[in-house]
């Protein structure tokens, strides 16, 4: 990896300590993130350079290095931002479920899947960056830690959605890993055959099988509902 791609010029990072993020700085950072996604998707992460990202965003290298020390750091910021957006969408989906009197397990699963996008550009970028991280032990550890943090935030949301559908998770760790594995695998299939509805149906079915394997009907919820029902 070239120095142009990974290292900031001497003195570019500025003084230590937290920086005050102004609206203009936030806009600059967002434009760099948006430009980087387009460049990474078109050129491939391994062939992309800081100059290409700056040209696409309409900024100088100085603007880049005042926000990021490297393309690696930029990608991780992009990953965290998209993960936060996905979690927000999941919480919104859960809030919508909460307005319904009754929710079936299939409705709960559909609400969760609808909030998790199948994105062509993002998949290409993350697949390449993952391969890059596997060749870099320190970066691999950073990715593992951040992915675990996302799992820790995601699982309570999934558990709450399943609880609305009358199911109780029996193995949180197993469910988390299985959901990621099914998502990654079926995303490829959906992108390769985007017009095949059967592929998307199988994606839904695989997720349902995973949910059923790592959860059980919540009889406590059934008893609570029956006890709270009005008697004739």
Biotite code that builds the C-alpha atoms (Angstrom):
import biotite.structure as struc

atoms = struc.array([
    struc.Atom([0.000, 0.000, 0.000], chain_id="A", res_id=1, res_name="UNK", atom_name="CA", element="C"),
    struc.Atom([1.394, 3.378, -0.985], chain_id="A", res_id=2, res_name="UNK", atom_name="CA", element="C"),
    struc.Atom([2.081, 6.189, 1.412], chain_id="A", res_id=3, res_name="UNK", atom_name="CA", element="C"),
    struc.Atom([-0.343, 8.330, -0.575], chain_id="A", res_id=4, res_name="UNK", atom_name="CA", element="C"),
    struc.Atom([-3.169, 6.001, 0.385], chain_id="A", res_id=5, res_name="UNK", atom_name="CA", element="C"),
    struc.Atom([-2.400, 5.520, 4.045], chain_id="A", res_id=6, res_name="UNK", atom_name="CA", element="C"),
    struc.Atom([-0.352, 8.256, 5.662], chain_id="A", res_id=7, res_name="UNK", atom_name="CA", element="C"),
    struc.Atom([-1.152, 11.863, 6.440], chain_id="A", res_id=8, res_name="UNK", atom_name="CA", element="C"),
    struc.Atom([1.533, 14.482, 5.751], chain_id="A", res_id=9, res_name="UNK", atom_name="CA", element="C"),
    struc.Atom([3.619, 15.585, 8.708], chain_id="A", res_id=10, res_name="UNK", atom_name="CA", element="C"),
    struc.Atom([1.661, 17.964, 10.884], chain_id="A", res_id=11, res_name="UNK", atom_name="CA", element="C"),
    struc.Atom([-1.637, 17.286, 9.128], chain_id="A", res_id=12, res_name="UNK", atom_name="CA", element="C"),
    struc.Atom([-3.286, 15.789, 12.183], chain_id="A", res_id=13, res_name="UNK", atom_name="CA", element="C"),
    struc.Atom([-3.020, 19.014, 14.183], chain_id="A", res_id=14, res_name="UNK", atom_name="CA", element="C"),
    struc.Atom([-2.853, 19.248, 17.986], chain_id="A", res_id=15, res_name="UNK", atom_name="CA", element="C"),
    struc.Atom([-3.985, 16.372, 20.116], chain_id="A", res_id=16, res_name="UNK", atom_name="CA", element="C"),
    struc.Atom([-7.346, 16.378, 21.829], chain_id="A", res_id=17, res_name="UNK", atom_name="CA", element="C"),
    struc.Atom([-10.947, 16.516, 20.614], chain_id="A", res_id=18, res_name="UNK", atom_name="CA", element="C"),
    struc.Atom([-11.755, 18.843, 17.721], chain_id="A", res_id=19, res_name="UNK", atom_name="CA", element="C"),
    struc.Atom([-14.844, 21.016, 17.600], chain_id="A", res_id=20, res_name="UNK", atom_name="CA", element="C"),
    struc.Atom([-16.940, 19.844, 14.660], chain_id="A", res_id=21, res_name="UNK", atom_name="CA", element="C"),
    struc.Atom([-18.466, 22.833, 12.883], chain_id="A", res_id=22, res_name="UNK", atom_name="CA", element="C"),
    struc.Atom([-21.329, 22.548, 10.410], chain_id="A", res_id=23, res_name="UNK", atom_name="CA", element="C"),
    struc.Atom([-18.953, 23.315, 7.548], chain_id="A", res_id=24, res_name="UNK", atom_name="CA", element="C"),
    struc.Atom([-16.504, 20.683, 8.738], chain_id="A", res_id=25, res_name="UNK", atom_name="CA", element="C"),
    struc.Atom([-19.302, 18.132, 9.061], chain_id="A", res_id=26, res_name="UNK", atom_name="CA", element="C"),
    struc.Atom([-20.418, 18.896, 5.493], chain_id="A", res_id=27, res_name="UNK", atom_name="CA", element="C"),
    struc.Atom([-16.859, 18.508, 4.224], chain_id="A", res_id=28, res_name="UNK", atom_name="CA", element="C"),
    struc.Atom([-16.499, 15.197, 6.009], chain_id="A", res_id=29, res_name="UNK", atom_name="CA", element="C"),
    struc.Atom([-19.805, 13.927, 4.602], chain_id="A", res_id=30, res_name="UNK", atom_name="CA", element="C"),
    struc.Atom([-18.891, 14.903, 1.042], chain_id="A", res_id=31, res_name="UNK", atom_name="CA", element="C"),
    struc.Atom([-15.598, 13.050, 1.406], chain_id="A", res_id=32, res_name="UNK", atom_name="CA", element="C"),
    struc.Atom([-17.431, 9.964, 2.687], chain_id="A", res_id=33, res_name="UNK", atom_name="CA", element="C"),
    struc.Atom([-19.927, 10.074, -0.196], chain_id="A", res_id=34, res_name="UNK", atom_name="CA", element="C"),
    struc.Atom([-17.166, 10.594, -2.753], chain_id="A", res_id=35, res_name="UNK", atom_name="CA", element="C"),
    struc.Atom([-15.112, 7.760, -1.298], chain_id="A", res_id=36, res_name="UNK", atom_name="CA", element="C"),
    struc.Atom([-17.992, 5.296, -1.574], chain_id="A", res_id=37, res_name="UNK", atom_name="CA", element="C"),
    struc.Atom([-18.391, 6.141, -5.266], chain_id="A", res_id=38, res_name="UNK", atom_name="CA", element="C"),
    struc.Atom([-14.649, 5.893, -5.944], chain_id="A", res_id=39, res_name="UNK", atom_name="CA", element="C"),
    struc.Atom([-14.230, 2.646, -3.999], chain_id="A", res_id=40, res_name="UNK", atom_name="CA", element="C"),
    struc.Atom([-17.195, 1.076, -5.802], chain_id="A", res_id=41, res_name="UNK", atom_name="CA", element="C"),
    struc.Atom([-15.928, 2.120, -9.238], chain_id="A", res_id=42, res_name="UNK", atom_name="CA", element="C"),
    struc.Atom([-12.174, 1.619, -8.860], chain_id="A", res_id=43, res_name="UNK", atom_name="CA", element="C"),
    struc.Atom([-11.932, -0.932, -6.074], chain_id="A", res_id=44, res_name="UNK", atom_name="CA", element="C"),
    struc.Atom([-10.604, -0.101, -2.623], chain_id="A", res_id=45, res_name="UNK", atom_name="CA", element="C"),
    struc.Atom([-7.112, -1.387, -3.404], chain_id="A", res_id=46, res_name="UNK", atom_name="CA", element="C"),
    struc.Atom([-6.749, 0.845, -6.471], chain_id="A", res_id=47, res_name="UNK", atom_name="CA", element="C"),
    struc.Atom([-8.302, 3.983, -5.016], chain_id="A", res_id=48, res_name="UNK", atom_name="CA", element="C"),
    struc.Atom([-6.198, 6.947, -3.905], chain_id="A", res_id=49, res_name="UNK", atom_name="CA", element="C"),
    struc.Atom([-6.664, 9.987, -1.713], chain_id="A", res_id=50, res_name="UNK", atom_name="CA", element="C"),
    struc.Atom([-6.343, 12.187, -4.809], chain_id="A", res_id=51, res_name="UNK", atom_name="CA", element="C"),
    struc.Atom([-9.238, 10.390, -6.520], chain_id="A", res_id=52, res_name="UNK", atom_name="CA", element="C"),
    struc.Atom([-11.466, 10.855, -3.489], chain_id="A", res_id=53, res_name="UNK", atom_name="CA", element="C"),
    struc.Atom([-10.531, 14.539, -3.221], chain_id="A", res_id=54, res_name="UNK", atom_name="CA", element="C"),
    struc.Atom([-11.167, 15.138, -6.921], chain_id="A", res_id=55, res_name="UNK", atom_name="CA", element="C"),
    struc.Atom([-14.593, 13.485, -6.710], chain_id="A", res_id=56, res_name="UNK", atom_name="CA", element="C"),
    struc.Atom([-15.506, 15.505, -3.606], chain_id="A", res_id=57, res_name="UNK", atom_name="CA", element="C"),
    struc.Atom([-14.084, 18.765, -4.964], chain_id="A", res_id=58, res_name="UNK", atom_name="CA", element="C"),
    struc.Atom([-11.576, 19.247, -2.141], chain_id="A", res_id=59, res_name="UNK", atom_name="CA", element="C"),
    struc.Atom([-7.824, 19.404, -1.678], chain_id="A", res_id=60, res_name="UNK", atom_name="CA", element="C"),
    struc.Atom([-5.646, 16.814, 0.043], chain_id="A", res_id=61, res_name="UNK", atom_name="CA", element="C"),
    struc.Atom([-5.460, 19.213, 2.971], chain_id="A", res_id=62, res_name="UNK", atom_name="CA", element="C"),
    struc.Atom([-9.213, 18.955, 3.460], chain_id="A", res_id=63, res_name="UNK", atom_name="CA", element="C"),
    struc.Atom([-8.948, 15.176, 3.386], chain_id="A", res_id=64, res_name="UNK", atom_name="CA", element="C"),
    struc.Atom([-6.156, 14.986, 5.952], chain_id="A", res_id=65, res_name="UNK", atom_name="CA", element="C"),
    struc.Atom([-7.857, 17.435, 8.280], chain_id="A", res_id=66, res_name="UNK", atom_name="CA", element="C"),
    struc.Atom([-10.647, 14.843, 8.584], chain_id="A", res_id=67, res_name="UNK", atom_name="CA", element="C"),
    struc.Atom([-8.967, 11.456, 8.079], chain_id="A", res_id=68, res_name="UNK", atom_name="CA", element="C"),
    struc.Atom([-5.451, 10.108, 8.466], chain_id="A", res_id=69, res_name="UNK", atom_name="CA", element="C"),
    struc.Atom([-5.910, 7.441, 5.780], chain_id="A", res_id=70, res_name="UNK", atom_name="CA", element="C"),
    struc.Atom([-8.356, 5.716, 3.476], chain_id="A", res_id=71, res_name="UNK", atom_name="CA", element="C"),
    struc.Atom([-8.555, 2.938, 6.061], chain_id="A", res_id=72, res_name="UNK", atom_name="CA", element="C"),
    struc.Atom([-9.794, 5.400, 8.677], chain_id="A", res_id=73, res_name="UNK", atom_name="CA", element="C"),
    struc.Atom([-12.238, 6.902, 6.185], chain_id="A", res_id=74, res_name="UNK", atom_name="CA", element="C"),
    struc.Atom([-13.693, 3.489, 5.391], chain_id="A", res_id=75, res_name="UNK", atom_name="CA", element="C"),
    struc.Atom([-14.148, 2.653, 9.077], chain_id="A", res_id=76, res_name="UNK", atom_name="CA", element="C"),
    struc.Atom([-15.956, 5.974, 9.579], chain_id="A", res_id=77, res_name="UNK", atom_name="CA", element="C"),
    struc.Atom([-18.161, 5.146, 6.588], chain_id="A", res_id=78, res_name="UNK", atom_name="CA", element="C"),
    struc.Atom([-18.869, 1.700, 8.030], chain_id="A", res_id=79, res_name="UNK", atom_name="CA", element="C"),
    struc.Atom([-19.847, 3.111, 11.419], chain_id="A", res_id=80, res_name="UNK", atom_name="CA", element="C"),
    struc.Atom([-22.103, 5.707, 9.804], chain_id="A", res_id=81, res_name="UNK", atom_name="CA", element="C"),
    struc.Atom([-23.944, 3.140, 7.686], chain_id="A", res_id=82, res_name="UNK", atom_name="CA", element="C"),
    struc.Atom([-24.232, 0.769, 10.644], chain_id="A", res_id=83, res_name="UNK", atom_name="CA", element="C"),
    struc.Atom([-25.738, 3.545, 12.756], chain_id="A", res_id=84, res_name="UNK", atom_name="CA", element="C"),
    struc.Atom([-28.250, 4.302, 9.985], chain_id="A", res_id=85, res_name="UNK", atom_name="CA", element="C"),
    struc.Atom([-29.215, 0.627, 9.735], chain_id="A", res_id=86, res_name="UNK", atom_name="CA", element="C"),
    struc.Atom([-29.708, 0.374, 13.501], chain_id="A", res_id=87, res_name="UNK", atom_name="CA", element="C"),
    struc.Atom([-31.874, 3.502, 13.427], chain_id="A", res_id=88, res_name="UNK", atom_name="CA", element="C"),
    struc.Atom([-34.007, 1.945, 10.668], chain_id="A", res_id=89, res_name="UNK", atom_name="CA", element="C"),
    struc.Atom([-34.346, -1.238, 12.721], chain_id="A", res_id=90, res_name="UNK", atom_name="CA", element="C"),
    struc.Atom([-35.461, 0.720, 15.783], chain_id="A", res_id=91, res_name="UNK", atom_name="CA", element="C"),
    struc.Atom([-38.006, 2.565, 13.646], chain_id="A", res_id=92, res_name="UNK", atom_name="CA", element="C"),
    struc.Atom([-39.294, -0.764, 12.310], chain_id="A", res_id=93, res_name="UNK", atom_name="CA", element="C"),
    struc.Atom([-39.581, -2.042, 15.881], chain_id="A", res_id=94, res_name="UNK", atom_name="CA", element="C"),
    struc.Atom([-41.494, 1.087, 16.880], chain_id="A", res_id=95, res_name="UNK", atom_name="CA", element="C"),
    struc.Atom([-43.957, 0.432, 14.061], chain_id="A", res_id=96, res_name="UNK", atom_name="CA", element="C"),
    struc.Atom([-44.423, -3.137, 15.280], chain_id="A", res_id=97, res_name="UNK", atom_name="CA", element="C"),
    struc.Atom([-45.143, -1.758, 18.725], chain_id="A", res_id=98, res_name="UNK", atom_name="CA", element="C"),
    struc.Atom([-48.213, 0.034, 17.409], chain_id="A", res_id=99, res_name="UNK", atom_name="CA", element="C"),
    struc.Atom([-49.840, -3.252, 16.336], chain_id="A", res_id=100, res_name="UNK", atom_name="CA", element="C"),
    struc.Atom([-52.005, -5.263, 18.723], chain_id="A", res_id=101, res_name="UNK", atom_name="CA", element="C"),
    struc.Atom([-50.722, -8.615, 17.449], chain_id="A", res_id=102, res_name="UNK", atom_name="CA", element="C"),
    struc.Atom([-47.618, -9.472, 15.432], chain_id="A", res_id=103, res_name="UNK", atom_name="CA", element="C"),
    struc.Atom([-46.773, -12.850, 13.920], chain_id="A", res_id=104, res_name="UNK", atom_name="CA", element="C"),
    struc.Atom([-43.161, -14.120, 13.899], chain_id="A", res_id=105, res_name="UNK", atom_name="CA", element="C"),
    struc.Atom([-43.143, -13.772, 10.100], chain_id="A", res_id=106, res_name="UNK", atom_name="CA", element="C"),
    struc.Atom([-44.286, -10.142, 10.300], chain_id="A", res_id=107, res_name="UNK", atom_name="CA", element="C"),
    struc.Atom([-41.547, -9.397, 12.824], chain_id="A", res_id=108, res_name="UNK", atom_name="CA", element="C"),
    struc.Atom([-38.936, -11.023, 10.578], chain_id="A", res_id=109, res_name="UNK", atom_name="CA", element="C"),
    struc.Atom([-40.169, -9.149, 7.511], chain_id="A", res_id=110, res_name="UNK", atom_name="CA", element="C"),
    struc.Atom([-39.936, -5.842, 9.384], chain_id="A", res_id=111, res_name="UNK", atom_name="CA", element="C"),
    struc.Atom([-36.319, -6.580, 10.323], chain_id="A", res_id=112, res_name="UNK", atom_name="CA", element="C"),
    struc.Atom([-35.312, -7.657, 6.799], chain_id="A", res_id=113, res_name="UNK", atom_name="CA", element="C"),
    struc.Atom([-36.941, -4.617, 5.216], chain_id="A", res_id=114, res_name="UNK", atom_name="CA", element="C"),
    struc.Atom([-34.681, -2.425, 7.354], chain_id="A", res_id=115, res_name="UNK", atom_name="CA", element="C"),
    struc.Atom([-31.490, -4.205, 6.203], chain_id="A", res_id=116, res_name="UNK", atom_name="CA", element="C"),
    struc.Atom([-30.636, -3.081, 2.661], chain_id="A", res_id=117, res_name="UNK", atom_name="CA", element="C"),
    struc.Atom([-29.104, -5.199, -0.102], chain_id="A", res_id=118, res_name="UNK", atom_name="CA", element="C"),
    struc.Atom([-26.756, -2.605, -1.595], chain_id="A", res_id=119, res_name="UNK", atom_name="CA", element="C"),
    struc.Atom([-24.602, -3.423, -4.631], chain_id="A", res_id=120, res_name="UNK", atom_name="CA", element="C"),
    struc.Atom([-22.001, -0.667, -4.207], chain_id="A", res_id=121, res_name="UNK", atom_name="CA", element="C"),
    struc.Atom([-21.696, -1.149, -0.453], chain_id="A", res_id=122, res_name="UNK", atom_name="CA", element="C"),
    struc.Atom([-21.282, -4.900, -0.770], chain_id="A", res_id=123, res_name="UNK", atom_name="CA", element="C"),
    struc.Atom([-18.466, -4.527, -3.321], chain_id="A", res_id=124, res_name="UNK", atom_name="CA", element="C"),
    struc.Atom([-16.664, -2.024, -1.121], chain_id="A", res_id=125, res_name="UNK", atom_name="CA", element="C"),
    struc.Atom([-16.991, -4.024, 2.104], chain_id="A", res_id=126, res_name="UNK", atom_name="CA", element="C"),
    struc.Atom([-15.947, -7.274, 0.427], chain_id="A", res_id=127, res_name="UNK", atom_name="CA", element="C"),
    struc.Atom([-12.750, -5.663, -0.858], chain_id="A", res_id=128, res_name="UNK", atom_name="CA", element="C"),
    struc.Atom([-11.995, -3.914, 2.408], chain_id="A", res_id=129, res_name="UNK", atom_name="CA", element="C"),
    struc.Atom([-12.497, -7.131, 4.354], chain_id="A", res_id=130, res_name="UNK", atom_name="CA", element="C"),
    struc.Atom([-9.961, -8.865, 2.106], chain_id="A", res_id=131, res_name="UNK", atom_name="CA", element="C"),
    struc.Atom([-7.595, -5.931, 2.694], chain_id="A", res_id=132, res_name="UNK", atom_name="CA", element="C"),
    struc.Atom([-8.090, -6.145, 6.473], chain_id="A", res_id=133, res_name="UNK", atom_name="CA", element="C"),
    struc.Atom([-7.382, -9.883, 6.497], chain_id="A", res_id=134, res_name="UNK", atom_name="CA", element="C"),
    struc.Atom([-3.857, -9.078, 5.291], chain_id="A", res_id=135, res_name="UNK", atom_name="CA", element="C"),
    struc.Atom([-3.387, -6.504, 8.052], chain_id="A", res_id=136, res_name="UNK", atom_name="CA", element="C"),
    struc.Atom([-3.556, -7.991, 11.595], chain_id="A", res_id=137, res_name="UNK", atom_name="CA", element="C"),
    struc.Atom([-3.995, -4.667, 13.410], chain_id="A", res_id=138, res_name="UNK", atom_name="CA", element="C"),
    struc.Atom([-6.757, -3.552, 11.055], chain_id="A", res_id=139, res_name="UNK", atom_name="CA", element="C"),
    struc.Atom([-8.398, -6.961, 11.343], chain_id="A", res_id=140, res_name="UNK", atom_name="CA", element="C"),
    struc.Atom([-8.552, -6.549, 15.127], chain_id="A", res_id=141, res_name="UNK", atom_name="CA", element="C"),
    struc.Atom([-10.113, -3.102, 14.756], chain_id="A", res_id=142, res_name="UNK", atom_name="CA", element="C"),
    struc.Atom([-12.777, -4.491, 12.406], chain_id="A", res_id=143, res_name="UNK", atom_name="CA", element="C"),
    struc.Atom([-13.502, -7.399, 14.740], chain_id="A", res_id=144, res_name="UNK", atom_name="CA", element="C"),
    struc.Atom([-13.949, -5.072, 17.712], chain_id="A", res_id=145, res_name="UNK", atom_name="CA", element="C"),
    struc.Atom([-16.239, -2.719, 15.808], chain_id="A", res_id=146, res_name="UNK", atom_name="CA", element="C"),
    struc.Atom([-18.286, -5.572, 14.381], chain_id="A", res_id=147, res_name="UNK", atom_name="CA", element="C"),
    struc.Atom([-18.734, -6.970, 17.893], chain_id="A", res_id=148, res_name="UNK", atom_name="CA", element="C"),
    struc.Atom([-19.914, -3.568, 19.080], chain_id="A", res_id=149, res_name="UNK", atom_name="CA", element="C"),
    struc.Atom([-22.479, -3.499, 16.269], chain_id="A", res_id=150, res_name="UNK", atom_name="CA", element="C"),
    struc.Atom([-23.644, -7.021, 17.177], chain_id="A", res_id=151, res_name="UNK", atom_name="CA", element="C"),
    struc.Atom([-24.037, -5.982, 20.813], chain_id="A", res_id=152, res_name="UNK", atom_name="CA", element="C"),
    struc.Atom([-26.275, -3.104, 19.726], chain_id="A", res_id=153, res_name="UNK", atom_name="CA", element="C"),
    struc.Atom([-28.153, -5.065, 17.058], chain_id="A", res_id=154, res_name="UNK", atom_name="CA", element="C"),
    struc.Atom([-29.108, -8.172, 19.023], chain_id="A", res_id=155, res_name="UNK", atom_name="CA", element="C"),
    struc.Atom([-31.352, -6.456, 21.603], chain_id="A", res_id=156, res_name="UNK", atom_name="CA", element="C"),
    struc.Atom([-33.266, -4.880, 18.696], chain_id="A", res_id=157, res_name="UNK", atom_name="CA", element="C"),
    struc.Atom([-33.691, -8.260, 16.997], chain_id="A", res_id=158, res_name="UNK", atom_name="CA", element="C"),
    struc.Atom([-34.689, -9.848, 20.311], chain_id="A", res_id=159, res_name="UNK", atom_name="CA", element="C"),
    struc.Atom([-37.307, -7.168, 20.876], chain_id="A", res_id=160, res_name="UNK", atom_name="CA", element="C"),
    struc.Atom([-38.710, -7.678, 17.366], chain_id="A", res_id=161, res_name="UNK", atom_name="CA", element="C"),
    struc.Atom([-38.937, -11.436, 17.904], chain_id="A", res_id=162, res_name="UNK", atom_name="CA", element="C"),
    struc.Atom([-40.539, -10.898, 21.302], chain_id="A", res_id=163, res_name="UNK", atom_name="CA", element="C"),
    struc.Atom([-43.241, -8.878, 19.558], chain_id="A", res_id=164, res_name="UNK", atom_name="CA", element="C"),
    struc.Atom([-43.729, -11.958, 17.374], chain_id="A", res_id=165, res_name="UNK", atom_name="CA", element="C"),
    struc.Atom([-44.001, -14.230, 20.406], chain_id="A", res_id=166, res_name="UNK", atom_name="CA", element="C"),
    struc.Atom([-40.538, -15.809, 20.326], chain_id="A", res_id=167, res_name="UNK", atom_name="CA", element="C"),
    struc.Atom([-37.705, -15.868, 22.880], chain_id="A", res_id=168, res_name="UNK", atom_name="CA", element="C"),
    struc.Atom([-34.045, -16.089, 21.800], chain_id="A", res_id=169, res_name="UNK", atom_name="CA", element="C"),
    struc.Atom([-32.224, -19.083, 23.297], chain_id="A", res_id=170, res_name="UNK", atom_name="CA", element="C"),
    struc.Atom([-28.682, -18.429, 22.009], chain_id="A", res_id=171, res_name="UNK", atom_name="CA", element="C"),
    struc.Atom([-27.856, -14.751, 21.461], chain_id="A", res_id=172, res_name="UNK", atom_name="CA", element="C"),
    struc.Atom([-24.294, -15.313, 20.254], chain_id="A", res_id=173, res_name="UNK", atom_name="CA", element="C"),
    struc.Atom([-25.259, -18.108, 17.891], chain_id="A", res_id=174, res_name="UNK", atom_name="CA", element="C"),
    struc.Atom([-28.149, -16.075, 16.503], chain_id="A", res_id=175, res_name="UNK", atom_name="CA", element="C"),
    struc.Atom([-25.906, -13.074, 15.859], chain_id="A", res_id=176, res_name="UNK", atom_name="CA", element="C"),
    struc.Atom([-23.300, -15.054, 13.936], chain_id="A", res_id=177, res_name="UNK", atom_name="CA", element="C"),
    struc.Atom([-25.925, -17.003, 11.994], chain_id="A", res_id=178, res_name="UNK", atom_name="CA", element="C"),
    struc.Atom([-27.790, -13.851, 10.962], chain_id="A", res_id=179, res_name="UNK", atom_name="CA", element="C"),
    struc.Atom([-24.593, -12.248, 9.662], chain_id="A", res_id=180, res_name="UNK", atom_name="CA", element="C"),
    struc.Atom([-23.649, -15.408, 7.752], chain_id="A", res_id=181, res_name="UNK", atom_name="CA", element="C"),
    struc.Atom([-27.065, -15.682, 6.103], chain_id="A", res_id=182, res_name="UNK", atom_name="CA", element="C"),
    struc.Atom([-27.163, -11.966, 5.311], chain_id="A", res_id=183, res_name="UNK", atom_name="CA", element="C"),
    struc.Atom([-23.731, -11.990, 3.672], chain_id="A", res_id=184, res_name="UNK", atom_name="CA", element="C"),
    struc.Atom([-24.391, -15.149, 1.680], chain_id="A", res_id=185, res_name="UNK", atom_name="CA", element="C"),
    struc.Atom([-27.857, -14.248, 0.443], chain_id="A", res_id=186, res_name="UNK", atom_name="CA", element="C"),
    struc.Atom([-26.792, -10.688, -0.386], chain_id="A", res_id=187, res_name="UNK", atom_name="CA", element="C"),
    struc.Atom([-24.450, -12.078, -3.036], chain_id="A", res_id=188, res_name="UNK", atom_name="CA", element="C"),
    struc.Atom([-27.248, -14.174, -4.508], chain_id="A", res_id=189, res_name="UNK", atom_name="CA", element="C"),
    struc.Atom([-29.663, -11.228, -4.562], chain_id="A", res_id=190, res_name="UNK", atom_name="CA", element="C"),
    struc.Atom([-27.096, -9.033, -6.314], chain_id="A", res_id=191, res_name="UNK", atom_name="CA", element="C"),
    struc.Atom([-26.161, -11.679, -8.880], chain_id="A", res_id=192, res_name="UNK", atom_name="CA", element="C"),
    struc.Atom([-29.833, -12.349, -9.696], chain_id="A", res_id=193, res_name="UNK", atom_name="CA", element="C"),
    struc.Atom([-31.579, -9.064, -8.851], chain_id="A", res_id=194, res_name="UNK", atom_name="CA", element="C"),
    struc.Atom([-34.736, -9.808, -10.856], chain_id="A", res_id=195, res_name="UNK", atom_name="CA", element="C"),
    struc.Atom([-35.333, -13.303, -9.477], chain_id="A", res_id=196, res_name="UNK", atom_name="CA", element="C"),
    struc.Atom([-38.050, -13.141, -6.829], chain_id="A", res_id=197, res_name="UNK", atom_name="CA", element="C"),
    struc.Atom([-37.330, -16.762, -5.868], chain_id="A", res_id=198, res_name="UNK", atom_name="CA", element="C"),
    struc.Atom([-33.894, -15.681, -4.615], chain_id="A", res_id=199, res_name="UNK", atom_name="CA", element="C"),
    struc.Atom([-35.440, -13.112, -2.281], chain_id="A", res_id=200, res_name="UNK", atom_name="CA", element="C"),
    struc.Atom([-38.010, -15.615, -1.068], chain_id="A", res_id=201, res_name="UNK", atom_name="CA", element="C"),
    struc.Atom([-35.209, -18.063, -0.238], chain_id="A", res_id=202, res_name="UNK", atom_name="CA", element="C"),
    struc.Atom([-33.407, -15.273, 1.616], chain_id="A", res_id=203, res_name="UNK", atom_name="CA", element="C"),
    struc.Atom([-36.494, -14.742, 3.747], chain_id="A", res_id=204, res_name="UNK", atom_name="CA", element="C"),
    struc.Atom([-36.903, -18.498, 4.314], chain_id="A", res_id=205, res_name="UNK", atom_name="CA", element="C"),
    struc.Atom([-33.272, -18.923, 5.371], chain_id="A", res_id=206, res_name="UNK", atom_name="CA", element="C"),
    struc.Atom([-33.598, -16.107, 7.888], chain_id="A", res_id=207, res_name="UNK", atom_name="CA", element="C"),
    struc.Atom([-36.793, -17.695, 9.202], chain_id="A", res_id=208, res_name="UNK", atom_name="CA", element="C"),
    struc.Atom([-35.023, -21.054, 9.643], chain_id="A", res_id=209, res_name="UNK", atom_name="CA", element="C"),
    struc.Atom([-32.195, -19.327, 11.539], chain_id="A", res_id=210, res_name="UNK", atom_name="CA", element="C"),
    struc.Atom([-34.649, -17.497, 13.794], chain_id="A", res_id=211, res_name="UNK", atom_name="CA", element="C"),
    struc.Atom([-36.521, -20.725, 14.536], chain_id="A", res_id=212, res_name="UNK", atom_name="CA", element="C"),
    struc.Atom([-33.259, -22.576, 15.236], chain_id="A", res_id=213, res_name="UNK", atom_name="CA", element="C"),
    struc.Atom([-32.065, -20.001, 17.785], chain_id="A", res_id=214, res_name="UNK", atom_name="CA", element="C"),
    struc.Atom([-35.379, -19.134, 19.444], chain_id="A", res_id=215, res_name="UNK", atom_name="CA", element="C"),
    struc.Atom([-38.426, -20.801, 20.920], chain_id="A", res_id=216, res_name="UNK", atom_name="CA", element="C"),
    struc.Atom([-42.105, -19.850, 21.303], chain_id="A", res_id=217, res_name="UNK", atom_name="CA", element="C"),
    struc.Atom([-42.502, -17.643, 24.364], chain_id="A", res_id=218, res_name="UNK", atom_name="CA", element="C"),
    struc.Atom([-45.210, -19.367, 26.405], chain_id="A", res_id=219, res_name="UNK", atom_name="CA", element="C"),
    struc.Atom([-44.918, -16.712, 29.095], chain_id="A", res_id=220, res_name="UNK", atom_name="CA", element="C"),
    struc.Atom([-46.079, -14.084, 26.618], chain_id="A", res_id=221, res_name="UNK", atom_name="CA", element="C"),
    struc.Atom([-49.002, -16.330, 25.631], chain_id="A", res_id=222, res_name="UNK", atom_name="CA", element="C"),
    struc.Atom([-50.073, -16.697, 29.264], chain_id="A", res_id=223, res_name="UNK", atom_name="CA", element="C"),
    struc.Atom([-49.755, -12.967, 29.876], chain_id="A", res_id=224, res_name="UNK", atom_name="CA", element="C"),
    struc.Atom([-51.903, -12.163, 26.867], chain_id="A", res_id=225, res_name="UNK", atom_name="CA", element="C"),
    struc.Atom([-54.556, -14.714, 27.838], chain_id="A", res_id=226, res_name="UNK", atom_name="CA", element="C"),
    struc.Atom([-54.653, -13.450, 31.421], chain_id="A", res_id=227, res_name="UNK", atom_name="CA", element="C"),
    struc.Atom([-55.033, -9.886, 30.208], chain_id="A", res_id=228, res_name="UNK", atom_name="CA", element="C"),
    struc.Atom([-57.836, -10.733, 27.782], chain_id="A", res_id=229, res_name="UNK", atom_name="CA", element="C"),
    struc.Atom([-61.345, -9.673, 28.852], chain_id="A", res_id=230, res_name="UNK", atom_name="CA", element="C"),
    struc.Atom([-63.599, -12.466, 30.148], chain_id="A", res_id=231, res_name="UNK", atom_name="CA", element="C"),
    struc.Atom([-67.073, -12.873, 28.771], chain_id="A", res_id=232, res_name="UNK", atom_name="CA", element="C"),
])
